[in-house]
Amino acid sequence: MTAAARTSRRDRVPPHPDMSEIGLQQVLEALVDPVRRRIVAELYAAGEDLACGTIDLPVSKSTATHHFHVLREAGLIRQHYAGTSRMNALRREEFDERFPGLLRAVVDAHAGDGAPE
């Protein structure tokens, strides 16, 4: 692989915060929105990486992109490319270590709220 190809590949992986830098306030602010809770719940249930377009959301593509960005900035998801698809993975193990039980509680509450939203 050439140096240009390696650089191009790195450029396609957006920055992700270190778990030690993530505060509870930022996480809760990210999870206050029902669309973002829906994304987290879908990724939690899937247990695997999902492309942005495979999660059916009641918002435009640009708004969905914003929601994924907020979740990534809050440390909840990790994104990477597989071909032309931006893949999303819930940082479940890392998150459970930093905030034990929080993701499960959010997903359970989302399901109890009569999802989908």
Backbone as XML, in Angstrom:
<?xml version="1.0"?>
<chain id="A" units="angstrom">
  <residue number="1" name="MET">
    <atom name="N" x="0.854" y="-1.178" z="0.000"/>
    <atom name="CA" x="0.000" y="0.000" z="0.000"/>
    <atom name="C" x="0.893" y="1.231" z="0.000"/>
  </residue>
  <residue number="2" name="THR">
    <atom name="N" x="0.556" y="2.172" z="-0.828"/>
    <atom name="CA" x="1.346" y="3.396" z="-0.930"/>
    <atom name="C" x="1.060" y="4.313" z="0.250"/>
  </residue>
  <residue number="3" name="ALA">
    <atom name="N" x="1.964" y="5.267" z="0.464"/>
    <atom name="CA" x="1.770" y="6.235" z="1.551"/>
    <atom name="C" x="0.506" y="7.055" z="1.325"/>
  </residue>
  <residue number="4" name="ALA">
    <atom name="N" x="0.218" y="7.393" z="0.069"/>
    <atom name="CA" x="-0.990" y="8.172" z="-0.236"/>
    <atom name="C" x="-2.244" y="7.375" z="0.099"/>
  </residue>
  <residue number="5" name="ALA">
    <atom name="N" x="-2.229" y="6.083" z="-0.192"/>
    <atom name="CA" x="-3.394" y="5.235" z="0.114"/>
    <atom name="C" x="-3.587" y="5.123" z="1.622"/>
  </residue>
  <residue number="6" name="ARG">
    <atom name="N" x="-2.488" y="4.991" z="2.387"/>
    <atom name="CA" x="-2.607" y="4.906" z="3.853"/>
    <atom name="C" x="-3.148" y="6.214" z="4.419"/>
  </residue>
  <residue number="7" name="THR">
    <atom name="N" x="-2.670" y="7.340" z="3.903"/>
    <atom name="CA" x="-3.152" y="8.639" z="4.359"/>
    <atom name="C" x="-4.628" y="8.802" z="4.029"/>
  </residue>
  <residue number="8" name="SER">
    <atom name="N" x="-5.018" y="8.395" z="2.819"/>
    <atom name="CA" x="-6.417" y="8.495" z="2.400"/>
    <atom name="C" x="-7.304" y="7.665" z="3.311"/>
  </residue>
  <residue number="9" name="ARG">
    <atom name="N" x="-6.866" y="6.477" z="3.663"/>
    <atom name="CA" x="-7.641" y="5.601" z="4.541"/>
    <atom name="C" x="-7.801" y="6.233" z="5.914"/>
  </residue>
  <residue number="10" name="ARG">
    <atom name="N" x="-6.733" y="6.814" z="6.468"/>
    <atom name="CA" x="-6.812" y="7.457" z="7.790"/>
    <atom name="C" x="-7.744" y="8.653" z="7.751"/>
  </residue>
  <residue number="11" name="ASP">
    <atom name="N" x="-7.731" y="9.403" z="6.653"/>
    <atom name="CA" x="-8.586" y="10.568" z="6.525"/>
    <atom name="C" x="-10.060" y="10.196" z="6.523"/>
  </residue>
  <residue number="12" name="ARG">
    <atom name="N" x="-10.365" y="8.986" z="6.154"/>
    <atom name="CA" x="-11.750" y="8.550" z="6.061"/>
    <atom name="C" x="-12.288" y="8.051" z="7.398"/>
  </residue>
  <residue number="13" name="VAL">
    <atom name="N" x="-11.451" y="7.958" z="8.398"/>
    <atom name="CA" x="-11.902" y="7.567" z="9.731"/>
    <atom name="C" x="-11.971" y="8.830" z="10.568"/>
  </residue>
  <residue number="14" name="PRO">
    <atom name="N" x="-13.181" y="9.252" z="10.929"/>
    <atom name="CA" x="-13.300" y="10.489" z="11.710"/>
    <atom name="C" x="-12.682" y="10.328" z="13.097"/>
  </residue>
  <residue number="15" name="PRO">
    <atom name="N" x="-12.300" y="11.425" z="13.721"/>
    <atom name="CA" x="-11.711" y="11.340" z="15.064"/>
    <atom name="C" x="-12.743" y="10.889" z="16.100"/>
  </residue>
  <residue number="16" name="HIS">
    <atom name="N" x="-12.272" y="10.134" z="17.062"/>
    <atom name="CA" x="-13.122" y="9.644" z="18.147"/>
    <atom name="C" x="-12.497" y="10.040" z="19.476"/>
  </residue>
  <residue number="17" name="PRO">
    <atom name="N" x="-13.299" y="10.511" z="20.414"/>
    <atom name="CA" x="-12.737" y="10.901" z="21.707"/>
    <atom name="C" x="-12.273" y="9.682" z="22.497"/>
  </residue>
  <residue number="18" name="ASP">
    <atom name="N" x="-11.253" y="9.880" z="23.284"/>
    <atom name="CA" x="-10.790" y="8.849" z="24.200"/>
    <atom name="C" x="-11.839" y="8.725" z="25.303"/>
  </residue>
  <residue number="19" name="MET">
    <atom name="N" x="-12.095" y="7.521" z="25.749"/>
    <atom name="CA" x="-13.131" y="7.313" z="26.766"/>
    <atom name="C" x="-12.847" y="8.087" z="28.057"/>
  </residue>
  <residue number="20" name="SER">
    <atom name="N" x="-11.580" y="8.303" z="28.367"/>
    <atom name="CA" x="-11.250" y="9.035" z="29.593"/>
    <atom name="C" x="-11.637" y="10.514" z="29.504"/>
  </residue>
  <residue number="21" name="GLU">
    <atom name="N" x="-11.875" y="11.004" z="28.281"/>
    <atom name="CA" x="-12.240" y="12.408" z="28.072"/>
    <atom name="C" x="-13.753" y="12.632" z="28.045"/>
  </residue>
  <residue number="22" name="ILE">
    <atom name="N" x="-14.512" y="11.564" z="28.096"/>
    <atom name="CA" x="-15.959" y="11.656" z="27.958"/>
    <atom name="C" x="-16.602" y="11.870" z="29.326"/>
  </residue>
  <residue number="23" name="GLY">
    <atom name="N" x="-17.413" y="12.919" z="29.404"/>
    <atom name="CA" x="-18.106" y="13.215" z="30.651"/>
    <atom name="C" x="-19.569" y="12.803" z="30.582"/>
  </residue>
  <residue number="24" name="LEU">
    <atom name="N" x="-20.143" y="12.515" z="31.715"/>
    <atom name="CA" x="-21.537" y="12.097" z="31.786"/>
    <atom name="C" x="-22.478" y="13.158" z="31.224"/>
  </residue>
  <residue number="25" name="GLN">
    <atom name="N" x="-22.198" y="14.431" z="31.480"/>
    <atom name="CA" x="-23.057" y="15.507" z="30.981"/>
    <atom name="C" x="-23.158" y="15.463" z="29.459"/>
  </residue>
  <residue number="26" name="GLN">
    <atom name="N" x="-22.031" y="15.314" z="28.778"/>
    <atom name="CA" x="-22.014" y="15.263" z="27.313"/>
    <atom name="C" x="-22.811" y="14.064" z="26.805"/>
  </residue>
  <residue number="27" name="VAL">
    <atom name="N" x="-22.672" y="12.934" z="27.470"/>
    <atom name="CA" x="-23.387" y="11.719" z="27.077"/>
    <atom name="C" x="-24.889" y="11.912" z="27.237"/>
  </residue>
  <residue number="28" name="LEU">
    <atom name="N" x="-25.299" y="12.446" z="28.373"/>
    <atom name="CA" x="-26.728" y="12.643" z="28.618"/>
    <atom name="C" x="-27.326" y="13.652" z="27.646"/>
  </residue>
  <residue number="29" name="GLU">
    <atom name="N" x="-26.563" y="14.689" z="27.310"/>
    <atom name="CA" x="-27.044" y="15.667" z="26.331"/>
    <atom name="C" x="-27.214" y="15.021" z="24.957"/>
  </residue>
  <residue number="30" name="ALA">
    <atom name="N" x="-26.325" y="14.108" z="24.609"/>
    <atom name="CA" x="-26.449" y="13.402" z="23.325"/>
    <atom name="C" x="-27.660" y="12.485" z="23.322"/>
  </residue>
  <residue number="31" name="LEU">
    <atom name="N" x="-27.954" y="11.885" z="24.455"/>
    <atom name="CA" x="-29.044" y="10.909" z="24.535"/>
    <atom name="C" x="-30.411" y="11.525" z="24.790"/>
  </residue>
  <residue number="32" name="VAL">
    <atom name="N" x="-30.488" y="12.835" z="24.975"/>
    <atom name="CA" x="-31.773" y="13.468" z="25.238"/>
    <atom name="C" x="-32.677" y="13.432" z="24.000"/>
  </residue>
  <residue number="33" name="ASP">
    <atom name="N" x="-32.087" y="13.377" z="22.830"/>
    <atom name="CA" x="-32.864" y="13.391" z="21.593"/>
    <atom name="C" x="-33.386" y="11.987" z="21.261"/>
  </residue>
  <residue number="34" name="PRO">
    <atom name="N" x="-34.682" y="11.836" z="20.964"/>
    <atom name="CA" x="-35.245" y="10.505" z="20.685"/>
    <atom name="C" x="-34.664" y="9.846" z="19.435"/>
  </residue>
  <residue number="35" name="VAL">
    <atom name="N" x="-34.255" y="10.613" z="18.442"/>
    <atom name="CA" x="-33.651" y="10.016" z="17.241"/>
    <atom name="C" x="-32.304" y="9.397" z="17.600"/>
  </residue>
  <residue number="36" name="ARG">
    <atom name="N" x="-31.531" y="10.074" z="18.415"/>
    <atom name="CA" x="-30.234" y="9.521" z="18.821"/>
    <atom name="C" x="-30.409" y="8.311" z="19.727"/>
  </residue>
  <residue number="37" name="ARG">
    <atom name="N" x="-31.421" y="8.336" z="20.591"/>
    <atom name="CA" x="-31.695" y="7.142" z="21.406"/>
    <atom name="C" x="-32.084" y="5.969" z="20.509"/>
  </residue>
  <residue number="38" name="ARG">
    <atom name="N" x="-32.814" y="6.260" z="19.461"/>
    <atom name="CA" x="-33.213" y="5.209" z="18.521"/>
    <atom name="C" x="-31.983" y="4.600" z="17.838"/>
  </residue>
  <residue number="39" name="ILE">
    <atom name="N" x="-31.047" y="5.448" z="17.425"/>
    <atom name="CA" x="-29.821" y="4.948" z="16.810"/>
    <atom name="C" x="-29.064" y="4.054" z="17.792"/>
  </residue>
  <residue number="40" name="VAL">
    <atom name="N" x="-28.918" y="4.510" z="19.021"/>
    <atom name="CA" x="-28.216" y="3.726" z="20.041"/>
    <atom name="C" x="-28.938" y="2.398" z="20.273"/>
  </residue>
  <residue number="41" name="ALA">
    <atom name="N" x="-30.255" y="2.431" z="20.370"/>
    <atom name="CA" x="-31.023" y="1.206" z="20.599"/>
    <atom name="C" x="-30.853" y="0.223" z="19.432"/>
  </residue>
  <residue number="42" name="GLU">
    <atom name="N" x="-30.862" y="0.727" z="18.211"/>
    <atom name="CA" x="-30.691" y="-0.146" z="17.035"/>
    <atom name="C" x="-29.301" y="-0.775" z="17.019"/>
  </residue>
  <residue number="43" name="LEU">
    <atom name="N" x="-28.284" y="0.023" z="17.307"/>
    <atom name="CA" x="-26.926" y="-0.514" z="17.337"/>
    <atom name="C" x="-26.762" y="-1.507" z="18.485"/>
  </residue>
  <residue number="44" name="TYR">
    <atom name="N" x="-27.386" y="-1.235" z="19.610"/>
    <atom name="CA" x="-27.325" y="-2.126" z="20.771"/>
    <atom name="C" x="-27.951" y="-3.474" z="20.420"/>
  </residue>
  <residue number="45" name="ALA">
    <atom name="N" x="-29.111" y="-3.434" z="19.775"/>
    <atom name="CA" x="-29.814" y="-4.669" z="19.408"/>
    <atom name="C" x="-29.077" y="-5.443" z="18.319"/>
  </residue>
  <residue number="46" name="ALA">
    <atom name="N" x="-28.460" y="-4.723" z="17.380"/>
    <atom name="CA" x="-27.796" y="-5.375" z="16.260"/>
    <atom name="C" x="-26.554" y="-6.140" z="16.711"/>
  </residue>
  <residue number="47" name="GLY">
    <atom name="N" x="-25.817" y="-5.575" z="17.641"/>
    <atom name="CA" x="-24.609" y="-6.235" z="18.104"/>
    <atom name="C" x="-23.504" y="-6.281" z="17.057"/>
  </residue>
  <residue number="48" name="GLU">
    <atom name="N" x="-23.674" y="-5.543" z="15.971"/>
    <atom name="CA" x="-22.660" y="-5.487" z="14.917"/>
    <atom name="C" x="-22.681" y="-4.105" z="14.297"/>
  </residue>
  <residue number="49" name="ASP">
    <atom name="N" x="-21.686" y="-3.829" z="13.474"/>
    <atom name="CA" x="-21.615" y="-2.534" z="12.804"/>
    <atom name="C" x="-22.744" y="-2.414" z="11.790"/>
  </residue>
  <residue number="50" name="LEU">
    <atom name="N" x="-23.353" y="-1.234" z="11.734"/>
    <atom name="CA" x="-24.426" y="-0.970" z="10.780"/>
    <atom name="C" x="-24.092" y="0.272" z="9.968"/>
  </residue>
  <residue number="51" name="ALA">
    <atom name="N" x="-24.424" y="0.238" z="8.695"/>
    <atom name="CA" x="-24.264" y="1.414" z="7.847"/>
    <atom name="C" x="-25.331" y="2.437" z="8.234"/>
  </residue>
  <residue number="52" name="CYS">
    <atom name="N" x="-25.007" y="3.694" z="8.068"/>
    <atom name="CA" x="-25.946" y="4.771" z="8.413"/>
    <atom name="C" x="-27.308" y="4.556" z="7.759"/>
  </residue>
  <residue number="53" name="GLY">
    <atom name="N" x="-27.314" y="4.208" z="6.489"/>
    <atom name="CA" x="-28.560" y="4.069" z="5.741"/>
    <atom name="C" x="-29.412" y="2.877" z="6.116"/>
  </residue>
  <residue number="54" name="THR">
    <atom name="N" x="-28.877" y="1.938" z="6.885"/>
    <atom name="CA" x="-29.670" y="0.764" z="7.258"/>
    <atom name="C" x="-30.558" y="1.009" z="8.470"/>
  </residue>
  <residue number="55" name="ILE">
    <atom name="N" x="-30.324" y="2.122" z="9.145"/>
    <atom name="CA" x="-31.147" y="2.468" z="10.300"/>
    <atom name="C" x="-32.231" y="3.420" z="9.806"/>
  </residue>
  <residue number="56" name="ASP">
    <atom name="N" x="-33.473" y="2.975" z="9.872"/>
    <atom name="CA" x="-34.598" y="3.763" z="9.379"/>
    <atom name="C" x="-34.912" y="4.882" z="10.373"/>
  </residue>
  <residue number="57" name="LEU">
    <atom name="N" x="-34.664" y="6.107" z="9.941"/>
    <atom name="CA" x="-34.877" y="7.257" z="10.810"/>
    <atom name="C" x="-35.893" y="8.212" z="10.189"/>
  </residue>
  <residue number="58" name="PRO">
    <atom name="N" x="-36.703" y="8.860" z="11.028"/>
    <atom name="CA" x="-37.738" y="9.776" z="10.524"/>
    <atom name="C" x="-37.219" y="11.197" z="10.258"/>
  </residue>
  <residue number="59" name="VAL">
    <atom name="N" x="-35.988" y="11.290" z="9.766"/>
    <atom name="CA" x="-35.376" y="12.589" z="9.504"/>
    <atom name="C" x="-34.665" y="12.544" z="8.159"/>
  </residue>
  <residue number="60" name="SER">
    <atom name="N" x="-34.307" y="13.713" z="7.650"/>
    <atom name="CA" x="-33.585" y="13.783" z="6.381"/>
    <atom name="C" x="-32.172" y="13.208" z="6.551"/>
  </residue>
  <residue number="61" name="LYS">
    <atom name="N" x="-31.529" y="12.945" z="5.430"/>
    <atom name="CA" x="-30.177" y="12.388" z="5.456"/>
    <atom name="C" x="-29.204" y="13.341" z="6.150"/>
  </residue>
  <residue number="62" name="SER">
    <atom name="N" x="-29.321" y="14.632" z="5.874"/>
    <atom name="CA" x="-28.404" y="15.593" z="6.497"/>
    <atom name="C" x="-28.633" y="15.683" z="8.010"/>
  </residue>
  <residue number="63" name="THR">
    <atom name="N" x="-29.882" y="15.584" z="8.439"/>
    <atom name="CA" x="-30.178" y="15.606" z="9.875"/>
    <atom name="C" x="-29.672" y="14.324" z="10.536"/>
  </residue>
  <residue number="64" name="ALA">
    <atom name="N" x="-29.827" y="13.198" z="9.848"/>
    <atom name="CA" x="-29.301" y="11.934" z="10.376"/>
    <atom name="C" x="-27.790" y="12.025" z="10.543"/>
  </residue>
  <residue number="65" name="THR">
    <atom name="N" x="-27.111" y="12.623" z="9.563"/>
    <atom name="CA" x="-25.662" y="12.798" z="9.644"/>
    <atom name="C" x="-25.298" y="13.599" z="10.887"/>
  </residue>
  <residue number="66" name="HIS">
    <atom name="N" x="-26.070" y="14.637" z="11.168"/>
    <atom name="CA" x="-25.842" y="15.436" z="12.371"/>
    <atom name="C" x="-25.981" y="14.574" z="13.631"/>
  </residue>
  <residue number="67" name="HIS">
    <atom name="N" x="-27.017" y="13.751" z="13.698"/>
    <atom name="CA" x="-27.238" y="12.909" z="14.877"/>
    <atom name="C" x="-26.095" y="11.914" z="15.073"/>
  </residue>
  <residue number="68" name="PHE">
    <atom name="N" x="-25.618" y="11.309" z="13.985"/>
    <atom name="CA" x="-24.482" y="10.393" z="14.091"/>
    <atom name="C" x="-23.242" y="11.137" z="14.578"/>
  </residue>
  <residue number="69" name="HIS">
    <atom name="N" x="-23.056" y="12.353" z="14.103"/>
    <atom name="CA" x="-21.913" y="13.171" z="14.523"/>
    <atom name="C" x="-21.974" y="13.461" z="16.032"/>
  </residue>
  <residue number="70" name="VAL">
    <atom name="N" x="-23.129" y="13.832" z="16.524"/>
    <atom name="CA" x="-23.290" y="14.111" z="17.963"/>
    <atom name="C" x="-22.971" y="12.864" z="18.783"/>
  </residue>
  <residue number="71" name="LEU">
    <atom name="N" x="-23.457" y="11.708" z="18.336"/>
    <atom name="CA" x="-23.187" y="10.466" z="19.062"/>
    <atom name="C" x="-21.699" y="10.121" z="19.051"/>
  </residue>
  <residue number="72" name="ARG">
    <atom name="N" x="-21.032" y="10.358" z="17.918"/>
    <atom name="CA" x="-19.593" y="10.095" z="17.829"/>
    <atom name="C" x="-18.822" y="11.044" z="18.734"/>
  </residue>
  <residue number="73" name="GLU">
    <atom name="N" x="-19.174" y="12.321" z="18.714"/>
    <atom name="CA" x="-18.488" y="13.306" z="19.548"/>
    <atom name="C" x="-18.694" y="13.024" z="21.043"/>
  </residue>
  <residue number="74" name="ALA">
    <atom name="N" x="-19.816" y="12.432" z="21.396"/>
    <atom name="CA" x="-20.084" y="12.080" z="22.800"/>
    <atom name="C" x="-19.442" y="10.748" z="23.175"/>
  </residue>
  <residue number="75" name="GLY">
    <atom name="N" x="-18.802" y="10.106" z="22.201"/>
    <atom name="CA" x="-18.097" y="8.856" z="22.482"/>
    <atom name="C" x="-18.955" y="7.620" z="22.446"/>
  </residue>
  <residue number="76" name="LEU">
    <atom name="N" x="-20.222" y="7.747" z="22.068"/>
    <atom name="CA" x="-21.123" y="6.597" z="22.084"/>
    <atom name="C" x="-20.911" y="5.636" z="20.919"/>
  </residue>
  <residue number="77" name="ILE">
    <atom name="N" x="-20.508" y="6.167" z="19.773"/>
    <atom name="CA" x="-20.307" y="5.310" z="18.609"/>
    <atom name="C" x="-18.922" y="5.521" z="18.018"/>
  </residue>
  <residue number="78" name="ARG">
    <atom name="N" x="-18.487" y="4.518" z="17.286"/>
    <atom name="CA" x="-17.247" y="4.577" z="16.515"/>
    <atom name="C" x="-17.644" y="4.411" z="15.058"/>
  </residue>
  <residue number="79" name="GLN">
    <atom name="N" x="-17.079" y="5.240" z="14.182"/>
    <atom name="CA" x="-17.409" y="5.185" z="12.764"/>
    <atom name="C" x="-16.173" y="4.857" z="11.934"/>
  </residue>
  <residue number="80" name="HIS">
    <atom name="N" x="-16.395" y="4.119" z="10.856"/>
    <atom name="CA" x="-15.346" y="3.820" z="9.887"/>
    <atom name="C" x="-16.016" y="3.530" z="8.552"/>
  </residue>
  <residue number="81" name="TYR">
    <atom name="N" x="-15.233" y="3.504" z="7.514"/>
    <atom name="CA" x="-15.779" y="3.203" z="6.189"/>
    <atom name="C" x="-15.495" y="1.762" z="5.805"/>
  </residue>
  <residue number="82" name="ALA">
    <atom name="N" x="-16.487" y="1.162" z="5.164"/>
    <atom name="CA" x="-16.349" y="-0.139" z="4.513"/>
    <atom name="C" x="-16.790" y="0.112" z="3.077"/>
  </residue>
  <residue number="83" name="GLY">
    <atom name="N" x="-15.821" y="0.278" z="2.185"/>
    <atom name="CA" x="-16.154" y="0.694" z="0.823"/>
    <atom name="C" x="-16.683" y="2.109" z="0.859"/>
  </residue>
  <residue number="84" name="THR">
    <atom name="N" x="-17.881" y="2.300" z="0.360"/>
    <atom name="CA" x="-18.477" y="3.640" z="0.363"/>
    <atom name="C" x="-19.459" y="3.849" z="1.518"/>
  </residue>
  <residue number="85" name="SER">
    <atom name="N" x="-19.651" y="2.841" z="2.330"/>
    <atom name="CA" x="-20.608" y="2.938" z="3.447"/>
    <atom name="C" x="-19.909" y="3.379" z="4.725"/>
  </residue>
  <residue number="86" name="ARG">
    <atom name="N" x="-20.502" y="4.345" z="5.398"/>
    <atom name="CA" x="-19.998" y="4.726" z="6.715"/>
    <atom name="C" x="-20.659" y="3.801" z="7.722"/>
  </residue>
  <residue number="87" name="MET">
    <atom name="N" x="-19.816" y="3.040" z="8.397"/>
    <atom name="CA" x="-20.291" y="2.047" z="9.350"/>
    <atom name="C" x="-20.252" y="2.633" z="10.761"/>
  </residue>
  <residue number="88" name="ASN">
    <atom name="N" x="-21.188" y="2.182" z="11.575"/>
    <atom name="CA" x="-21.329" y="2.666" z="12.948"/>
    <atom name="C" x="-21.325" y="1.490" z="13.904"/>
  </residue>
  <residue number="89" name="ALA">
    <atom name="N" x="-20.563" y="1.636" z="14.962"/>
    <atom name="CA" x="-20.508" y="0.612" z="15.999"/>
    <atom name="C" x="-20.713" y="1.280" z="17.348"/>
  </residue>
  <residue number="90" name="LEU">
    <atom name="N" x="-21.544" y="0.701" z="18.168"/>
    <atom name="CA" x="-21.731" y="1.191" z="19.523"/>
    <atom name="C" x="-20.487" y="0.814" z="20.329"/>
  </residue>
  <residue number="91" name="ARG">
    <atom name="N" x="-19.943" y="1.746" z="21.057"/>
    <atom name="CA" x="-18.749" y="1.482" z="21.864"/>
    <atom name="C" x="-19.193" y="0.855" z="23.192"/>
  </residue>
  <residue number="92" name="ARG">
    <atom name="N" x="-19.897" y="-0.228" z="23.076"/>
    <atom name="CA" x="-20.597" y="-0.849" z="24.202"/>
    <atom name="C" x="-19.669" y="-1.285" z="25.338"/>
  </residue>
  <residue number="93" name="GLU">
    <atom name="N" x="-18.650" y="-2.050" z="25.023"/>
    <atom name="CA" x="-17.757" y="-2.538" z="26.084"/>
    <atom name="C" x="-17.028" y="-1.388" z="26.775"/>
  </residue>
  <residue number="94" name="GLU">
    <atom name="N" x="-16.503" y="-0.458" z="25.978"/>
    <atom name="CA" x="-15.807" y="0.692" z="26.545"/>
    <atom name="C" x="-16.761" y="1.527" z="27.400"/>
  </residue>
  <residue number="95" name="PHE">
    <atom name="N" x="-17.982" y="1.674" z="26.906"/>
    <atom name="CA" x="-18.963" y="2.493" z="27.605"/>
    <atom name="C" x="-19.412" y="1.831" z="28.900"/>
  </residue>
  <residue number="96" name="ASP">
    <atom name="N" x="-19.607" y="0.519" z="28.857"/>
    <atom name="CA" x="-20.020" y="-0.193" z="30.066"/>
    <atom name="C" x="-18.941" y="-0.141" z="31.142"/>
  </residue>
  <residue number="97" name="GLU">
    <atom name="N" x="-17.704" y="-0.070" z="30.711"/>
    <atom name="CA" x="-16.614" y="0.052" z="31.682"/>
    <atom name="C" x="-16.611" y="1.443" z="32.316"/>
  </residue>
  <residue number="98" name="ARG">
    <atom name="N" x="-16.855" y="2.468" z="31.501"/>
    <atom name="CA" x="-16.821" y="3.865" z="31.991"/>
    <atom name="C" x="-18.090" y="4.240" z="32.755"/>
  </residue>
  <residue number="99" name="PHE">
    <atom name="N" x="-19.253" y="3.815" z="32.227"/>
    <atom name="CA" x="-20.547" y="4.138" z="32.831"/>
    <atom name="C" x="-21.379" y="2.849" z="32.928"/>
  </residue>
  <residue number="100" name="PRO">
    <atom name="N" x="-21.084" y="1.995" z="33.900"/>
    <atom name="CA" x="-21.747" y="0.684" z="33.994"/>
    <atom name="C" x="-23.276" y="0.795" z="34.041"/>
  </residue>
  <residue number="101" name="GLY">
    <atom name="N" x="-23.923" y="0.037" z="33.161"/>
    <atom name="CA" x="-25.378" y="-0.056" z="33.151"/>
    <atom name="C" x="-26.106" y="1.065" z="32.438"/>
  </residue>
  <residue number="102" name="LEU">
    <atom name="N" x="-25.422" y="2.137" z="32.068"/>
    <atom name="CA" x="-26.101" y="3.284" z="31.475"/>
    <atom name="C" x="-26.722" y="2.947" z="30.120"/>
  </residue>
  <residue number="103" name="LEU">
    <atom name="N" x="-25.982" y="2.310" z="29.243"/>
    <atom name="CA" x="-26.526" y="1.986" z="27.918"/>
    <atom name="C" x="-27.734" y="1.066" z="28.021"/>
  </residue>
  <residue number="104" name="ARG">
    <atom name="N" x="-27.634" y="0.066" z="28.863"/>
    <atom name="CA" x="-28.761" y="-0.868" z="29.037"/>
    <atom name="C" x="-29.984" y="-0.113" z="29.542"/>
  </residue>
  <residue number="105" name="ALA">
    <atom name="N" x="-29.799" y="0.771" z="30.488"/>
    <atom name="CA" x="-30.921" y="1.541" z="31.032"/>
    <atom name="C" x="-31.542" y="2.438" z="29.958"/>
  </residue>
  <residue number="106" name="VAL">
    <atom name="N" x="-30.711" y="3.067" z="29.136"/>
    <atom name="CA" x="-31.214" y="3.934" z="28.069"/>
    <atom name="C" x="-32.002" y="3.121" z="27.047"/>
  </residue>
  <residue number="107" name="VAL">
    <atom name="N" x="-31.468" y="1.980" z="26.655"/>
    <atom name="CA" x="-32.139" y="1.133" z="25.667"/>
    <atom name="C" x="-33.459" y="0.605" z="26.227"/>
  </residue>
  <residue number="108" name="ASP">
    <atom name="N" x="-33.459" y="0.167" z="27.481"/>
    <atom name="CA" x="-34.693" y="-0.324" z="28.104"/>
    <atom name="C" x="-35.745" y="0.791" z="28.203"/>
  </residue>
  <residue number="109" name="ALA">
    <atom name="N" x="-35.314" y="1.969" z="28.606"/>
    <atom name="CA" x="-36.247" y="3.103" z="28.717"/>
    <atom name="C" x="-36.794" y="3.498" z="27.348"/>
  </residue>
  <residue number="110" name="HIS">
    <atom name="N" x="-35.936" y="3.459" z="26.340"/>
    <atom name="CA" x="-36.367" y="3.799" z="24.971"/>
    <atom name="C" x="-37.442" y="2.806" z="24.504"/>
  </residue>
  <residue number="111" name="ALA">
    <atom name="N" x="-37.231" y="1.537" z="24.761"/>
    <atom name="CA" x="-38.212" y="0.510" z="24.380"/>
    <atom name="C" x="-39.522" y="0.707" z="25.144"/>
  </residue>
  <residue number="112" name="GLY">
    <atom name="N" x="-39.430" y="1.108" z="26.395"/>
    <atom name="CA" x="-40.617" y="1.335" z="27.214"/>
    <atom name="C" x="-41.374" y="2.602" z="26.876"/>
  </residue>
  <residue number="113" name="ASP">
    <atom name="N" x="-40.740" y="3.492" z="26.117"/>
    <atom name="CA" x="-41.377" y="4.749" z="25.723"/>
    <atom name="C" x="-42.252" y="4.592" z="24.500"/>
  </residue>
  <residue number="114" name="GLY">
    <atom name="N" x="-42.395" y="3.371" z="24.015"/>
    <atom name="CA" x="-43.218" y="3.157" z="22.831"/>
    <atom name="C" x="-42.474" y="3.455" z="21.544"/>
  </residue>
  <residue number="115" name="ALA">
    <atom name="N" x="-41.172" y="3.182" z="21.522"/>
    <atom name="CA" x="-40.374" y="3.393" z="20.302"/>
    <atom name="C" x="-41.054" y="2.680" z="19.138"/>
  </residue>
  <residue number="116" name="PRO">
    <atom name="N" x="-40.930" y="3.078" z="17.940"/>
    <atom name="CA" x="-39.997" y="4.052" z="17.411"/>
    <atom name="C" x="-40.513" y="5.477" z="17.511"/>
  </residue>
  <residue number="117" name="GLU">
    <atom name="N" x="-39.566" y="6.404" z="17.427"/>
    <atom name="CA" x="-39.886" y="7.839" z="17.462"/>
    <atom name="C" x="-39.389" y="8.492" z="16.222"/>
  </residue>
</chain>
